[in-house]
């Protein structure tokens, strides 16, 4: 590889010569411009200079050009020194992170963070952050997190033969990983001296144990928690976190901690993705959260814990989609939530929780605000099982579509305000236990609510014989 090193040195010298040549030309250009301004701009008159004056002018120009060249050379030398120093510190910290001794790895975490703080150039800082995030993406089994062993042997039977496999373990790794998360979070909070908030963070497939990102800001272009596993005996905390970059994704992530907290969280990104996420926590909270941008997606997400809440959450994205989502457990709450985007979709969603409430929620923006009105509220093919309440809610927008829904349980639309241009309940798969204000007097049904005549006839209902 000698030829490669020689080529690199030649390219470095060529770049330096080019920079010096540019400095010379720049100096001459500045001198010429100054002379032109004095002659034409300020009306200075030239007299035929004598030999002494010509010598002074030549020395002055030479000194100026020489100073410019010296500055370029000094700048290049300083930049090369900084580059070399970064490579040295970065390499040393990376080696510490790869050490078998957990104490050395802990030192490596702080060393890498120190390098990121010292070298504030976006590329340099991003390299350090990528290493810290990469550590969290390494294989990790929480059960071995505090294990003092460096290997584990397992015996298995394969094809009638007994085979022993030995697995290497990064012993006592729990504290190292917790320190990385803590260091990252501290650099994302408002009071930090060196903010990392404008950097990208890639936690794809990472195992995050009792992760605490409370009151942080992720403002980089990409923030990725795709396929991440949130584990531990306490929480995954994003309370008052702000996502302000281009895209944040939790696609196919799994939350298996007692409490998941996104309360008061702001999602002000173009795209917010929770598609395919599984929540198995006892309590999942999105209360007072704000979702903006072009798309907010919970498509195919599964909420399986005891309590899930979006109380007073605000959904302002152009598209908010809970399509094919499963809302299970004891209680799911959208009480006083506001959906004001162009389209809101609960298409084929499964509302299976013991109690699901949309009480006092606002589904869609009113038509009188024509530029901001919601085009469609889509519950087509949704399954309403158990106790589902839309009591005192508002269903607005141009159309609200509940067609081919499966209504079976105690489903209440009592005191619901139907102010959408059209609301359809046609062709339900089942229509059992559904209550409206006009049940005793169908003539009081708003004309915008279909079908007519009322009530809807399930698709599976027998057709009267002629």
C-alpha positions in Angstrom: 0.0 0.0 0.0 3.0 2.3 -0.3 1.7 3.7 -3.6 -1.5 4.7 -1.8 0.5 6.6 0.9 2.6 8.3 -1.8 -0.5 9.3 -3.7 -2.0 10.8 -0.5 1.1 12.9 0.2 1.2 14.1 -3.4 -2.4 15.1 -3.2 -1.8 16.9 0.1 1.1 18.9 -1.4 -0.9 19.7 -4.5 -3.8 21.0 -2.4 -1.3 23.2 -0.4 0.3 24.6 -3.6 -3.2 25.3 -5.0 -4.1 27.2 -1.8 -0.9 29.2 -1.9 -1.4 30.1 -5.5 -4.9 31.2 -4.7 -3.6 33.3 -1.9 -1.1 35.0 -4.2 -3.7 35.7 -6.8 -6.0 37.0 -4.1 -3.4 39.3 -2.8 -2.7 40.8 -6.2 -6.4 41.1 -6.8 -6.8 43.0 -3.5 -3.9 45.3 -4.4 -5.3 46.0 -7.9 -8.8 46.7 -6.5 -7.3 49.1 -3.9 -5.5 51.0 -6.6 -8.6 51.1 -8.8 -10.7 52.5 -5.9 -8.1 55.2 -5.2 -7.8 56.2 -8.8 -11.4 56.0 -10.0 -13.5 55.9 -6.9 -11.8 58.6 -4.8 -10.3 60.7 -7.6 -6.7 60.1 -6.6 -4.2 61.3 -9.2 -1.1 59.5 -10.1 2.3 61.0 -10.5 5.1 59.4 -12.2 6.8 57.5 -9.3 10.5 57.6 -8.9 12.6 54.5 -8.3 12.4 54.7 -4.5 8.6 54.9 -4.6 8.4 52.0 -7.0 10.6 50.0 -4.6 8.2 50.8 -1.7 5.2 49.8 -3.7 6.7 46.5 -4.7 7.8 45.7 -1.2 4.4 46.6 0.2 2.6 44.3 -2.3 5.2 41.5 -1.7 4.7 41.9 2.0 0.9 41.7 1.7 1.1 38.6 -0.6 3.6 37.0 1.7 1.4 37.6 4.7 -1.6 36.0 2.9 0.6 33.0 1.9 1.8 32.7 5.5 -1.8 32.8 6.8 -2.8 30.1 4.4 0.1 27.9 5.3 -0.5 28.4 9.1 -4.2 27.7 8.7 -3.4 24.5 6.8 -0.9 23.4 9.3 -3.3 24.1 12.2 -6.1 22.2 10.5 -3.8 19.2 9.9 -2.7 19.3 13.5 -6.3 19.3 14.7 -7.2 16.5 12.3 -4.3 14.5 13.6 -5.2 15.2 17.2 -8.8 14.2 16.6 -7.8 10.9 15.0 -5.5 10.2 18.0 -8.1 11.0 20.7 -10.9 9.4 18.7 -8.9 6.2 18.2 -7.9 6.1 21.9 -11.5 6.4 23.1 -12.7 3.8 20.6 -10.1 1.4 21.9 -11.3 1.9 25.4 -14.9 1.2 24.4 -13.7 -2.1 23.0 -11.8 -3.2 26.1 -12.9 -6.2 28.1 -12.6 -4.4 31.4 -15.9 -2.6 32.2 -14.0 0.2 34.0 -12.0 0.9 30.9 -15.2 0.9 28.8 -16.8 3.4 31.2 -13.7 5.6 30.8 -14.1 5.2 27.0 -17.7 6.5 27.2 -16.6 9.8 28.8 -13.5 10.0 26.6 -15.6 9.8 23.5 -18.1 12.3 24.8 -15.2 14.6 25.6 -13.9 14.3 22.0 -17.4 15.2 20.7 -17.5 18.2 22.9 -14.1 19.5 22.0 -14.4 19.0 18.2 -17.6 20.9 17.5 -17.5 20.5 13.7 -20.7 18.7 12.7 -18.8 15.8 11.0 -16.4 15.2 13.8 -19.1 15.3 16.5 -21.4 13.1 14.5 -18.6 10.5 14.2 -18.3 10.3 18.0 -22.1 10.0 18.5 -22.3 7.3 15.9 -19.8 5.3 17.9 -21.7 5.7 21.1 -25.0 4.7 19.4 -23.2 1.8 17.7 -22.2 0.4 21.1 -25.9 0.4 22.1 -26.7 -1.6 18.9 -24.3 -4.4 19.8 -25.9 -7.7 20.9 -27.0 -7.5 24.5 -29.0 -9.8 26.8 -30.4 -7.9 29.8 -30.3 -11.0 31.9 -26.5 -11.0 31.5 -26.2 -7.2 32.0 -24.7 -7.5 35.5 -23.0 -10.8 35.0 -19.4 -11.1 36.1 -18.7 -14.0 33.8 -16.9 -13.4 30.5 -18.4 -16.5 28.8 -21.3 -18.9 29.1 -21.5 -22.6 28.0 -24.6 -24.2 26.8 -25.1 -27.9 25.9 -27.6 -28.9 23.3 -28.6 -32.1 21.5 -28.4 -32.0 17.7 -28.8 -35.1 15.5 -28.3 -37.4 18.5 -25.0 -35.7 19.4 -24.3 -33.5 22.4 -22.8 -30.2 21.4 -21.4 -27.6 23.7 -21.5 -23.9 22.6 -19.5 -21.2 24.4 -20.8 -17.7 24.2 -18.6 -14.7 25.0 -20.2 -12.1 27.3 -19.3 -8.4 27.7 -19.5 -8.8 31.5 -20.9 -6.0 33.7 -22.1 -4.2 30.5 -25.3 -2.8 32.1 -23.6 0.1 33.7 -21.6 1.0 30.6 -24.8 1.1 28.4 -26.7 3.1 31.1 -23.8 5.6 31.1 -24.0 6.0 27.4 -27.7 6.7 27.5 -27.2 9.1 30.4 -24.4 11.0 28.7 -26.4 11.3 25.4 -29.5 12.5 27.3 -27.4 15.1 29.3 -26.1 16.6 26.0 -29.7 16.9 24.6 -31.1 18.9 27.5 -31.3 22.7 27.4 -28.7 23.4 30.2 -25.9 21.5 28.6 -22.7 23.4 27.6 -22.2 21.4 24.4 -25.5 20.6 22.7 -25.8 17.5 20.5 -29.4 18.2 19.7 -28.7 18.9 16.0 -27.0 15.6 15.4 -28.6 12.4 14.1 -29.1 9.5 16.4 -29.4 5.9 15.2 -30.6 3.4 17.8 -31.8 0.9 15.2 -32.2 -2.5 16.9 -30.7 -1.2 20.2 -31.6 -2.7 23.5 -32.4 0.3 25.8 -32.8 -0.6 29.5 -34.8 1.8 31.7 -34.0 4.6 29.1 -34.5 8.1 30.5 -34.7 10.8 27.8 -36.9 13.2 29.8 -36.8 16.8 28.7 -34.4 16.2 25.8 -34.5 17.5 22.2 -33.8 15.5 19.2 -33.4 18.0 16.4 -31.2 16.2 13.9 -32.5 15.3 10.5 -33.0 11.6 11.4 -33.8 10.1 14.8 -34.2 6.3 14.6 -35.4 3.9 17.2 -36.6 1.4 14.6 -36.7 -2.2 16.0 -35.3 -1.0 19.3 -36.2 -3.0 22.5 -37.1 -1.0 25.5 -36.7 -3.2 28.6 -36.2 -2.9 32.3 -38.0 -2.9 35.6 -39.0 0.8 35.7 -39.7 2.8 32.5 -39.0 4.2 29.1 -39.3 7.9 29.7 -39.7 10.5 27.0 -41.7 13.0 29.1 -41.4 16.5 27.7 -39.1 15.4 25.0 -39.1 17.5 21.7 -38.6 15.8 18.3 -37.9 18.7 15.9 -36.0 17.2 13.1 -37.2 15.8 9.8 -38.2 12.3 10.7 -38.4 10.3 13.9 -39.2 6.6 13.8 -40.0 3.9 16.3 -41.1 1.4 13.6 -41.4 -2.2 14.8 -39.9 -1.2 18.2 -41.0 -3.2 21.3 -41.8 -1.6 24.7 -41.7 -4.2 27.6 -41.3 -2.0 30.6 -43.9 -1.2 33.3 -44.4 2.4 32.3 -43.9 4.1 28.9 -44.2 7.9 29.2 -44.6 10.2 26.2 -46.6 12.8 28.3 -46.3 16.4 27.0 -44.0 15.2 24.2 -43.8 17.3 21.0 -43.5 15.6 17.7 -42.8 18.5 15.4 -41.2 16.5 12.6 -42.3 16.0 9.0 -42.9 12.3 9.7 -43.5 10.6 13.0 -43.6 6.8 12.7 -44.8 4.3 15.3 -45.9 1.7 12.7 -45.7 -1.9 13.9 -44.8 -0.9 17.4 -45.8 -3.3 20.3 -46.6 -1.8 23.7 -46.9 -4.4 26.4 -46.4 -2.0 29.3 -48.8 -1.8 32.2 -49.2 1.9 31.4 -48.6 3.8 28.2 -49.1 7.5 28.3 -49.3 10.1 25.5 -51.3 12.6 27.5 -51.0 16.2 26.2 -48.6 15.1 23.5 -48.6 17.1 20.2 -48.2 15.6 16.8 -47.6 17.9 13.8 -46.0 17.6 10.3 -47.1 15.7 7.2 -47.7 12.3 8.7 -48.2 10.6 12.1 -48.4 6.9 11.9 -49.4 4.1 14.3 -50.3 1.7 11.5 -50.4 -1.9 12.7 -49.3 -0.8 16.2 -50.4 -3.1 19.1 -51.3 -1.6 22.5 -51.6 -4.6 24.7 -51.0 -3.2 28.2 -53.5 -2.5 30.9 -53.9 1.3 30.3 -53.1 3.4 27.2 -53.9 7.1 27.2 -53.9 10.0 24.7 -55.9 12.3 27.0 -55.9 15.9 25.6 -53.4 14.9 22.9 -53.3 17.1 19.8 -53.0 15.5 16.3 -52.3 18.2 13.7 -50.5 16.1 11.1 -52.0 16.2 7.6 -52.5 12.4 8.0 -52.9 10.7 11.3 -53.3 6.9 10.9 -54.2 4.2 13.4 -55.1 1.9 10.5 -55.0 -1.8 11.5 -53.9 -0.9 15.0 -55.0 -3.1 17.9 -56.2 -1.2 21.0 -56.5 -3.8 23.7 -56.2 -4.0 27.5 -58.4 -2.7 30.2 -58.7 1.0 29.2 -57.8 3.1 26.2 -58.4 6.8 26.5 -58.7 9.5 23.8 -60.7 11.8 26.1 -60.5 15.5 25.0 -58.1 14.6 22.2 -58.1 16.8 19.1 -57.7 15.5 15.6 -57.5 18.4 13.2 -55.5 17.2 10.2 -56.6 16.7 6.6 -57.3 13.0 7.2 -57.7 10.8 10.3 -57.7 7.1 9.7 -58.7 4.3 12.1 -59.3 2.0 9.1 -59.8 -1.7 10.2 -58.6 -0.8 13.7 -59.5 -3.2 16.4 -60.9 -1.5 19.5 -60.9 -4.5 21.8 -60.1 -3.0 25.2 -62.6 -3.4 28.0 -63.3 0.3 27.8 -62.4 2.7 25.0 -63.3 6.4 25.3 -63.4 9.2 22.9 -65.5 11.3 25.2 -65.3 15.1 24.5 -62.8 14.4 21.7 -62.8 16.6 18.6 -62.6 14.4 15.5 -62.0 16.7 12.6 -61.9 20.4 12.1 -65.2 22.2 11.3 -66.1 22.9 7.7 -66.4 26.6 8.3 -62.6 26.8 8.4 -62.4 25.8 4.8 -58.7 26.0 4.4 -58.1 23.9 7.5 -61.1 21.6 7.4 -60.6 17.9 7.7 -61.5 16.0 4.6 -62.2 12.6 6.1 -62.6 10.8 9.4 -62.1 7.1 8.4 -63.3 4.3 10.7 -64.2 2.0 7.7 -64.1 -1.7 8.8 -63.2 -0.9 12.4 -64.2 -3.3 15.1 -65.9 -1.9 18.2 -66.0 -4.5 20.9 -66.6 -4.0 24.6 -67.5 -0.5 25.9 -66.7 2.2 23.4 -67.9 5.8 24.1 -68.0 8.8 21.8 -70.2 10.6 24.3 -70.1 14.4 24.1 -67.5 14.2 21.3 -67.6 16.2 18.1 -67.4 14.5 14.7 -66.6 17.1 12.0 -64.9 17.5 8.7 -66.3 16.9 5.2 -67.1 13.2 5.7 -67.0 10.7 8.6 -67.1 7.1 7.5 -68.0 4.2 9.8 -69.2 1.9 7.0 -68.7 -1.9 7.3 -67.9 -1.5 11.0 -68.3 -4.3 13.5 -70.3 -2.8 16.4 -70.8 -5.4 19.2 -70.9 -4.4 22.8 -71.9 -1.1 24.6 -71.1 1.6 22.0 -72.4 5.1 22.9 -72.8 8.1 20.6 -75.0 9.8 23.2 -74.7 13.6 23.1 -72.3 13.4 20.2 -72.3 16.4 17.9 -72.5 15.3 14.2 -71.4 18.4 12.3 -69.5 16.6 9.4 -70.9 17.2 5.9 -71.8 13.5 5.7 -71.5 10.7 8.3 -72.0 7.1 7.1 -72.9 4.0 9.2 -74.0 1.9 6.2 -73.6 -1.9 5.9 -72.2 -2.7 9.4 -71.0 -6.3 10.0 -72.8 -6.2 13.3 -75.0 -3.7 15.1 -75.5 -4.7 18.7 -75.6 -2.4 21.7 -75.2 0.9 19.8 -76.9 3.9 21.3 -77.8 7.4 19.8 -79.8 10.3 21.0 -82.5 9.6 18.5 -83.1 5.9 19.3 -86.6 6.6 20.6 -87.4 9.1 17.8 -85.6 8.4 14.5 -87.1 11.5 13.0 -84.8 13.7 15.1 -81.7 12.1 13.5 -79.6 14.7 11.6 -80.0 14.6 7.9 -76.3 14.3 7.4 -76.2 11.0 9.2 -76.8 8.0 6.9 -78.3 5.6 6.1 -82.0 6.2 5.7 -84.1 4.6 7.0 -82.5 4.2 10.4 -81.1 2.0 12.0 -78.5 0.5 9.8 -79.1 -3.1 8.7 -76.1 -5.5 9.2 -74.8 -7.2 6.1 -75.4 -10.5 7.7 -79.0 -9.8 8.6 -81.5 -12.1 7.0 -83.4 -10.6 4.0 -87.2 -10.5 4.4 -88.9 -12.9 2.1 -91.2 -11.5 -0.5 
